[in-house]
Amino acid sequence: MKNIKNNFQQVDSYLEKNEEKSIELLRKLVSFDSSIEDAGTGGRECEIQKFIAEKLNFLNAAIVDVFEPDNDKIKDLPGYNPNHKYDNRPNVVAVFRGKRINKNIVGNSILLNGHADTVEPGNLAEWSRDPFKGEICNNFMYGRGTTDMKGGLAAAILAVEAIKASGIELASDVILESVIDEEGGGNGTLACVERGYSADAALIMEPTGLEVSSANRGAFLAELTVHGLPAHAALKGCGINAIEKTIKLINALAELEKCWLLTKRHPLLSNPTINIGQILGGTGASTVAGECTLRFDVEFFPRDYREDGTEYIVNKNDIKKEVDDCIAFACAGDPWLAKKPAFVTWYQDTPAFQTDSNHPFVEAALLACSKYVKHAKLSGFPAGCDGVHLAHLGKMPVVIFGPGNVKNAHTINESIDIKQYLLSIKVIANLILNWVGINE
């Protein structure tokens, strides 16, 4: 027991001595513009993935697999998002082999999954600092991807590096995945599952603010188009304004969301929502709009509860049907839309997942977190993430844990708390040592 305790202390000591090195790795990852393009149909992840592959080779991984997702191999898998191209957009997967030499050692394998892609920075003029410089102010590093989720990805790499640098022999395998196209729906991780990468448990390093999340909401992206009748604005009564008709459908979706807020509850997750994200309509102020396209996001639970309190797994197709029926009912109540109804097209699918809170891996993550966080907390992750593919298709218990506040994700002046980032490395290293086991 003394030797095992010394191993934990040795890893902590290594990380404390190399804090500047840890900060520099995150700054280096932030320096790459690895944004997706056009909702993930394209992307600029190539250069950061080359760098990460070199880093993992330097750490003497037994396998460093660099490969581009193959649409033909994943197109029939649940959660697949079509029409994405992957030339020069490789995944990187490293396998660090362990070997159990004592039958009394736990010896569970672990898979660490993080995405190297980000959303685009948007209008650079609105940033107070360069989004690709990783500048630090008041103990926060600023830059695109600091929180979502280069901070978590760097933390996992550094946790493995600290264990190896401390000369510790693990009792089972550690698989580290740096994937692409998470922001476009998750085909990168889907390709890793199809390729056969699996473990006894998986950790997704999304920003949870150092809380342990065992569930996440799912998300759909959808659109509909309303067709009106264009006319000169001076003769508005001769036309049918597609934008005004679209507003009726927006109000119907708002009523559905209100119904969900009143009837759906989850112990770890905030209520399901419908977000109106984009409206594209009309050709100019002097013309009655002849067409209007609405794009929106639907967030939903992995599990729901009946009136008697019993739990059941949510069928994502039931959520789609509720939305479809809502739009159909609203169209039926309008004389014009009854003749020319709008139909919902679902174009991105990120299902929900949940790992039982009493699962040994959830308990191990809470134990590791409690060593460094005063009030270790079990929570739910509000957004969709790649954990769903590992949970549903990979059949692994999944926990989400990482540095950063998800409220900072996708924002102008995205940033991460450096102290929280450094703590997360220790927590992940501690979890690996406890879950995977040490040969002593």
C-alpha positions in Angstrom: 0.0 0.0 0.0 2.8 2.4 0.8 4.4 1.9 -2.7 1.0 2.6 -4.3 0.5 5.7 -2.3 4.0 6.8 -3.3 3.1 6.4 -7.0 0.2 8.8 -6.6 2.4 11.3 -4.8 5.0 10.9 -7.5 2.6 11.7 -10.3 1.3 14.8 -8.4 4.8 16.0 -7.7 5.7 15.6 -11.4 2.7 17.6 -12.5 3.4 20.4 -10.0 7.0 20.7 -11.2 5.9 20.8 -14.8 2.9 23.2 -14.6 4.5 25.6 -17.1 5.0 22.7 -19.5 1.3 21.8 -19.1 0.2 25.4 -19.8 2.5 25.5 -22.9 0.9 22.3 -24.3 -2.6 23.9 -24.1 -1.3 27.1 -25.7 0.2 25.1 -28.5 -3.1 23.3 -29.2 -5.0 26.6 -29.1 -2.5 28.0 -31.7 -4.0 25.7 -34.4 -7.1 26.8 -36.2 -8.9 23.5 -36.2 -12.4 24.8 -36.9 -15.0 22.8 -38.7 -16.5 24.3 -41.8 -20.2 24.4 -42.8 -21.5 22.4 -39.8 -18.7 19.8 -40.2 -19.0 18.9 -43.8 -15.4 20.2 -43.9 -12.8 21.1 -41.4 -9.2 22.3 -40.7 -8.1 19.6 -38.1 -5.2 18.2 -40.1 -2.3 20.2 -38.6 -3.3 19.9 -34.9 -3.8 16.1 -35.4 -0.3 15.8 -36.9 1.1 17.6 -33.8 -0.9 15.3 -31.4 0.2 12.2 -33.3 3.9 13.3 -32.9 3.3 13.9 -29.2 1.8 10.5 -28.6 4.6 8.8 -30.6 7.1 10.7 -28.4 5.3 9.2 -25.3 6.1 5.7 -26.8 2.5 4.5 -27.3 2.4 0.9 -28.5 0.1 2.0 -31.4 -0.5 5.4 -32.9 -3.2 5.0 -35.4 -3.8 8.0 -37.8 -6.8 7.4 -40.1 -9.5 9.3 -41.9 -13.1 8.3 -41.3 -14.6 6.2 -44.0 -18.2 7.2 -44.8 -18.9 3.9 -46.5 -18.1 2.1 -43.2 -20.1 4.3 -40.9 -23.0 5.4 -43.0 -25.4 2.8 -41.6 -24.5 3.3 -37.9 -26.9 5.1 -35.6 -26.0 8.8 -35.1 -24.2 9.1 -38.5 -24.3 12.5 -40.1 -24.2 12.4 -43.9 -22.4 14.5 -46.6 -19.2 15.1 -44.5 -15.8 14.9 -46.3 -12.7 13.6 -44.5 -9.8 14.2 -46.8 -6.9 15.5 -44.6 -9.1 15.2 -41.5 -7.6 12.3 -39.6 -8.5 10.8 -36.3 -5.6 10.0 -34.0 -5.8 7.0 -31.6 -2.9 5.9 -29.3 -2.8 2.7 -27.3 -0.6 2.4 -24.2 -0.3 -1.2 -23.3 -0.6 -2.4 -19.7 -0.1 -5.8 -18.3 -1.6 -7.3 -15.1 1.0 -9.4 -13.3 -0.9 -9.9 -10.1 -4.5 -11.3 -10.1 -5.4 -9.2 -7.1 -4.9 -5.9 -9.1 -8.1 -4.4 -10.7 -6.7 -4.1 -14.2 -9.6 -2.3 -16.0 -8.9 -0.7 -19.3 -9.9 2.9 -20.0 -10.6 5.0 -23.1 -10.0 8.7 -23.0 -11.8 10.6 -25.8 -11.4 14.2 -26.7 -12.1 16.2 -29.9 -9.5 18.4 -31.6 -12.0 20.4 -33.7 -13.7 23.6 -32.7 -16.4 25.9 -33.9 -15.2 28.9 -35.9 -14.1 31.9 -34.0 -16.6 34.2 -35.7 -15.9 37.9 -36.1 -12.2 38.3 -35.0 -12.8 42.0 -34.4 -15.1 41.2 -31.5 -12.4 39.3 -29.6 -10.4 41.3 -27.1 -7.5 38.9 -27.6 -6.2 36.8 -30.5 -8.2 33.5 -30.5 -5.2 31.5 -31.5 -2.5 33.0 -29.2 -3.5 31.4 -25.8 -2.9 34.7 -23.9 -3.3 34.6 -20.1 -4.9 37.3 -18.1 -6.0 37.0 -14.4 -5.2 33.3 -14.5 -7.5 32.6 -17.5 -6.2 31.5 -20.9 -8.1 33.0 -23.8 -8.6 31.4 -27.2 -10.9 29.3 -29.4 -11.1 25.8 -28.0 -9.6 26.5 -24.5 -12.8 25.3 -22.9 -14.3 23.2 -25.7 -12.3 21.1 -25.5 -8.6 21.5 -26.0 -8.2 22.0 -22.3 -9.7 18.6 -21.6 -7.8 16.9 -24.5 -4.5 18.4 -23.2 -5.3 17.3 -19.7 -5.7 13.7 -20.7 -2.5 13.7 -22.7 -0.6 15.2 -19.8 -2.1 12.7 -17.3 -0.8 9.8 -19.4 2.6 11.6 -19.8 2.9 12.1 -16.0 2.2 8.4 -15.3 4.8 7.3 -17.9 7.4 9.9 -16.7 7.0 8.5 -13.2 7.9 5.0 -14.3 4.6 3.5 -13.3 3.5 0.2 -14.9 -0.2 0.0 -15.4 -2.1 -3.2 -15.1 -4.3 -2.6 -18.2 -4.5 -0.6 -21.4 -5.1 3.2 -21.8 -6.5 4.2 -25.2 -6.4 7.9 -26.0 -8.5 9.2 -28.9 -8.1 12.7 -30.4 -11.0 12.9 -32.8 -12.3 15.2 -35.5 -15.8 16.5 -36.4 -17.4 16.3 -32.9 -18.8 19.8 -33.5 -20.4 18.4 -36.7 -22.2 15.6 -35.0 -19.6 13.0 -34.0 -18.6 11.0 -37.1 -15.0 11.0 -35.9 -15.8 9.0 -32.7 -18.2 6.9 -34.6 -15.4 5.9 -36.9 -13.2 5.0 -33.9 -15.9 2.7 -32.5 -16.4 1.1 -36.0 -12.6 0.5 -36.1 -12.9 -1.6 -32.9 -11.5 0.7 -30.2 -13.1 -0.2 -26.9 -12.4 -0.4 -23.2 -13.9 -1.3 -19.9 -14.9 2.3 -19.4 -14.7 5.7 -21.3 -14.0 9.2 -20.2 -15.0 12.2 -22.3 -13.1 15.3 -21.3 -15.8 17.9 -22.1 -15.9 21.0 -19.9 -17.9 20.1 -16.7 -16.2 22.6 -14.4 -14.6 19.6 -12.6 -18.0 18.0 -11.9 -18.5 14.3 -12.7 -21.3 14.0 -15.3 -22.9 10.6 -15.9 -25.6 11.8 -18.3 -26.1 14.3 -21.1 -29.0 15.7 -23.0 -29.3 14.7 -26.6 -29.6 17.2 -29.4 -31.2 17.4 -32.9 -30.6 20.1 -35.4 -33.6 20.6 -37.7 -35.0 23.0 -40.3 -38.2 23.7 -42.1 -39.1 26.0 -45.0 -42.4 27.9 -45.3 -43.5 28.9 -48.8 -45.6 32.1 -49.2 -46.7 34.2 -52.1 -44.4 37.1 -53.1 -45.9 40.5 -53.9 -44.9 44.2 -53.9 -44.9 45.6 -50.3 -47.3 48.3 -51.4 -49.8 45.5 -52.3 -49.1 43.3 -49.2 -52.7 42.1 -49.2 -52.1 40.4 -52.5 -49.3 38.3 -51.2 -48.7 35.8 -48.4 -45.7 36.7 -46.1 -43.7 33.5 -45.5 -41.8 35.2 -42.6 -45.1 36.0 -40.8 -46.3 32.4 -41.3 -43.0 31.2 -39.9 -43.6 33.2 -36.8 -46.7 31.2 -36.2 -44.7 28.0 -36.3 -42.1 29.5 -34.0 -44.8 30.3 -31.5 -46.1 26.7 -31.7 -42.6 25.4 -30.9 -42.4 27.8 -28.0 -45.7 26.3 -26.6 -44.3 22.8 -27.0 -41.1 23.8 -25.1 -43.3 25.3 -22.4 -45.2 22.0 -22.1 -41.9 20.2 -21.7 -40.7 22.6 -19.0 -43.9 21.8 -17.0 -44.0 18.0 -17.6 -40.4 16.7 -17.9 -37.9 16.4 -15.1 -34.5 14.8 -14.6 -32.4 14.6 -11.4 -29.1 15.6 -13.1 -30.1 17.6 -16.2 -31.8 20.9 -17.0 -35.1 20.9 -18.8 -35.3 20.0 -22.5 -35.4 23.1 -24.8 -36.1 24.2 -28.3 -33.8 27.0 -29.5 -34.6 29.1 -32.6 -31.1 29.5 -34.1 -31.5 30.9 -37.6 -34.1 32.5 -39.8 -33.4 33.0 -43.5 -36.3 34.7 -45.4 -37.3 37.3 -48.0 -35.4 39.1 -50.7 -35.8 42.7 -49.5 -37.9 45.2 -47.5 -40.1 46.2 -50.5 -41.2 42.6 -51.3 -43.6 40.3 -49.4 -41.4 37.4 -48.4 -42.1 34.4 -50.6 -40.0 31.9 -48.7 -38.6 31.6 -45.2 -36.3 28.9 -43.7 -36.1 28.2 -40.0 -33.3 26.3 -38.3 -33.6 25.2 -34.7 -32.1 22.9 -32.0 -34.0 20.4 -29.9 -32.4 19.2 -26.6 -33.9 16.1 -24.9 -33.3 13.7 -22.0 -31.8 10.2 -22.1 -34.4 9.0 -19.6 -37.7 10.3 -18.4 -40.1 9.6 -15.5 -43.7 8.6 -15.5 -46.3 10.0 -13.1 -45.7 7.1 -10.7 -42.0 7.9 -10.6 -40.8 4.9 -12.6 -38.0 5.6 -15.1 -37.9 4.7 -18.8 -35.5 5.2 -21.7 -36.5 8.0 -24.0 -37.0 7.0 -27.7 -35.4 9.8 -29.7 -37.9 9.2 -32.5 -40.7 10.0 -30.1 -39.1 13.4 -29.6 -39.0 14.0 -33.3 -42.7 12.9 -33.6 -43.7 15.4 -31.0 -42.0 18.2 -32.9 -43.4 17.0 -36.3 -46.9 16.8 -34.8 -46.6 20.2 -33.3 -45.7 21.8 -36.7 -48.4 19.8 -38.5 -51.1 20.9 -36.0 -50.0 24.6 -36.3 -50.1 24.3 -40.1 -53.6 22.7 -40.0 -54.9 25.7 -38.1 -53.9 28.2 -40.8 -55.8 28.4 -44.1 -52.6 29.0 -46.1 -50.3 26.6 -44.3 -53.1 23.9 -44.4 -52.7 24.0 -48.2 -48.9 24.5 -48.2 -47.7 22.9 -45.0 -44.1 23.0 -43.8 -42.2 19.8 -43.0 -39.3 19.3 -40.6 -36.0 18.1 -42.0 -33.7 16.6 -39.3 -30.1 17.2 -40.4 -27.9 16.5 -37.3 -28.4 13.8 -34.7 -26.6 13.6 -31.3 -28.5 11.2 -29.1 -28.5 11.3 -25.3 -26.9 8.7 -22.9 -26.9 8.0 -19.2 -24.6 5.8 -17.0 -26.1 4.6 -13.7 -24.9 6.8 -10.9 -23.9 3.7 -8.8 -21.7 2.2 -11.6 -18.2 1.5 -10.3 -16.7 3.8 -12.9 -18.9 6.7 -11.8 -17.9 6.0 -8.2 -14.2 5.8 -9.2 -14.4 9.2 -11.0 -16.1 10.8 -8.0 -13.4 9.4 -5.7 -10.6 10.7 -7.9 -12.3 14.1 -8.1 -12.8 14.3 -4.3 -9.1 14.2 -3.8 -8.6 17.5 -5.4 -12.0 19.2 -5.4 -13.5 20.2 -2.1 -17.1 19.4 -3.0 -17.0 16.7 -5.7 -20.4 16.7 -7.4 -22.3 14.3 -9.6 -24.1 16.2 -12.4 -25.4 16.0 -15.9 -23.9 17.5 -19.0 -26.4 20.0 -20.7 -25.1 19.5 -24.3 -24.7 16.7 -26.7 -21.3 15.0 -27.0 -19.5 12.0 -28.4 -20.2 9.9 -25.3 -23.4 8.7 -26.9 -21.4 6.7 -29.5 -19.2 5.1 -26.9 -22.2 4.3 -24.6 -24.7 3.1 -27.2 -22.6 1.6 -30.0 -19.4 0.9 -28.0 -21.4 -0.5 -25.0 -19.1 1.2 -22.5 -20.0 3.0 -19.2 -19.2 6.6 -19.9 -18.4 9.6 -17.7 -17.9 13.2 -18.8 -15.3 15.1 -16.8 -13.1 18.0 -17.8 -11.9 21.6 -17.0 -13.8 24.7 -18.1 -17.3 26.1 -17.8 -19.5 25.0 -20.7 -21.0 28.5 -20.7 -17.7 29.7 -22.2 -18.0 27.2 -25.1 -18.6 28.7 -28.6 -18.4 32.2 -27.2 -16.5 35.3 -28.2 -13.4 35.5 -25.8 -13.7 31.8 -24.9 -11.4 31.1 -21.9 -10.4 28.6 -19.3 -9.4 28.8 -15.6 -5.7 27.8 -15.5 -6.0 26.5 -12.0 -8.9 24.3 -12.9 -7.1 23.0 -16.0 -4.1 22.0 -13.9 -6.3 20.3 -11.3 -8.1 18.3 -14.0 -4.8 16.7 -15.1 -4.3 15.4 -11.5 -7.9 14.1 -11.3 -7.6 12.2 -14.7 -4.2 10.8 -13.7 -5.6 9.7 -10.4 -8.6 8.1 -12.1 -6.4 6.2 -14.5 -4.2 4.9 -11.6 -7.3 3.8 -9.6 -9.3 2.3 -12.4 -6.6 0.7 -14.5 -4.5 -0.4 -11.6 -0.7 -0.3 -10.8 1.6 -3.2 -10.9 3.1 -3.5 -7.5 
